[in-house]
Amino acid sequence: MTQGESDCIALEVFIGERIELRHPAANSNRRILYHGSRTGITGPPQASKDGTYGPGLYLTSRSRAEDYAQHDSVVATDYKVCRECTPHYAGTVYSCDVTNMQLKVIDGWHAFEVMVERVTGTRACTDLITKLTVQAILSYQGYDGLQILDDNGSETVIFPACIHKLTLQPLAIGNGCNDAGGVSEGCTTRACSSLSE
């Protein structure tokens, strides 16, 4: 048994499941995800200090990235409210090709809680130390990030040590907004300043 095999078995015992790395086929379809930034990004992308699933660069669908580029995060995380809000920012959306990234796919928040409980013995998914522990174990297993599939909008977090593998391409924001990224008349129906305070 090699060192790598014994490490994998130790991790399997530790988290209660064996996780196989999936390597994309040479001719597989490209997987493009998006990042929304209210202020834009100059230079290489930087990891957030924390987030729902820990520090990293968060990616999602294009429409959700547009929400994050135009609204405070409190508003942007609520899809239904966001559809009714007037944008406060003329941010930027970036596309990211994640085809070659190794992502641990988890089916929803509950499955994330179960995984966290296996790893740490607690369902306390909100403290930073727990999130960092989960990320460290997944990184050790060869994962670049975590993708949570959810009916309210899937999110992917690329771990801080793997962000350098991404190339961000700025895009024009659509859905009633002009090509320069600014807000046009009639984008949405009401202001949500009280929600973002």
N, C-alpha and C positions, 0 to 999 in steps of 0.2 A: 504494500500500500504506500503510495507516495504522500508527501506532505500535503499537497493540494487535496487529495482524496480524503485524508484524515480530517483536514480542516472542514471540508464540506459535510462530512458525517457529524462532526461536532456541532456545526451550525444546524444541521437537520434535527439533532436531538434537542438543541437549545430552543428552536422555534417550533418544533413539532411538525414540520413539514419539509419536504425536499423541494427546493425551487430549481427548476431547470432553466438555464439561459437559452433564450431563443435567438438564433442568429438569422437575420433576414436573408432570404435567397437572393442570388445575384440579380434576378429579374423581377424582384418583388415591387409592388407599387410603392411610390413615394408616400410618406406620411408627413403632411405639413400641418403644423400647429402654429398658434399666433400668440403674441405678447402685446398687451396694451400698456402704454406709458403716458401718463398725463404730462410729463415734462420732456419727453424724448430722451434718447440715449446718445451720449457722445463717448466715443472710445469703446472698449470692450464691455459687454454686458456685465452687470454686477449682481450678486445674489442678494435677495432680501435678507434681513437679519432674522426674521421669523415669518411665519405664515401658518395657515391651517394645517399643513403637513410638514412644517419645519422650514428652515432657511433654503433658499434656492431661487431659481428663475421660474416663475409660474407661466404656463402656457395653457391655452384653451382654444375654443372655436373662434373663428374670425368675428362673429357677431358679439360674443362675450368679450373678446379683446377690445373691440370698439367701445363697449360699455366701460371697461376699465380705463381706456384712454380719454373718455369724456366726462367721467363722474368720479366723485369721491368713492373710496372703496366700500363704504357702508351702503351706498346706493347701488353701486355696480354689482355687489354680491346678491342683490335681490332682483332677479330677472323681471318679475311682473312690475315692480315699482320702477325699475330702470326704463321700461318701455314707455312710461308716462312722464318721464322727467326731461326737462330742458337741460342739455349738456352745459356743464360749467367750464370745461376745458377743451382746448383744441389740440389734443394729444396726438400721438402717433401709434399706429399699429405696425408690428413687425411680423414677418413670416419666418418660420424656422423649420428646416427640414430635419425631422427626427427619425428618418428611416433607419439609420444605422445606430441609433441609441438603444441601449438595453433598458427597457422600462418594465418595472414590476407592475402588472395590471391588477387592480383590486376593484371588485364589484360593489362600490358604494361605501358610505361612511360606516355602516355597521360592520362590514367585512374588515375595514381598516381598524376599528376598535378591537375586533377579535384578534387580528394579527398583533396589534400592540399588546394585548393581554398575554398572548403566547410568548412574546419577546420579553416583556417587563414584569409580568405578573399582576398588572393593574390595567384598568380601562381608562386611566387618566391620560387621555390623548392630548390634553391642552398644554401641558407644561413643556418647556423647551428641552429640558434634559431627556425626557421620554422621546420626543421627536428626533433629537440628535442620536439617541441610541438606536432607534429604528433605522435611520438613515445610514449609520455606521455599519450596521449588520448587512443591510441591502447592498451598500457599496462594496463591502468585503466579498459579497457573493457575486460581484461583477455588474451590478445594476448601476445605471447612470441616473436613474430617476424613478419616480413613482407616478403612476397614472390611475386616478380614481374615476371610475365610470359611475355617473349619477344621472338620474332623470332631470335634475335641475341644472345640469351643465357639467360635463366632465372637466376635470382639471388635471394638469400634469405639472409636477415640480421636478426640475432638473437640479440634481444635487450640486452644491457650490463647487466641488472639485471637478465637475464635468462640464461646466458652462463653457469653458474654452473650446469645446468640441462643436459648439453651435455657431452658425453664421446668421445674423439677423439682417433681413431685408425690409426697409421701410415701405409701407403701402399707403395709398390714399384711403381715407375713411369714407365709406359709402353711406347708404341709408339716409339721404337727405342732407348730407354734409358735402361741402365743396372739395375739389381735388387738392386744394392746398392744405387740407386738414382742418380748416376753420369751420365754424358752425354756420349753417345757412338758415334762413327763415323757415319755419315750419318743420324743423327736425322732430320735435316732440310736442306734447300738449300742455305740460305744466312744469313749473320749477319745483325742485325738491330740496331747496336749501335747508328747510327745517329737518329733513331726514339725515342730512350729512353732518349735522352739528352734534 
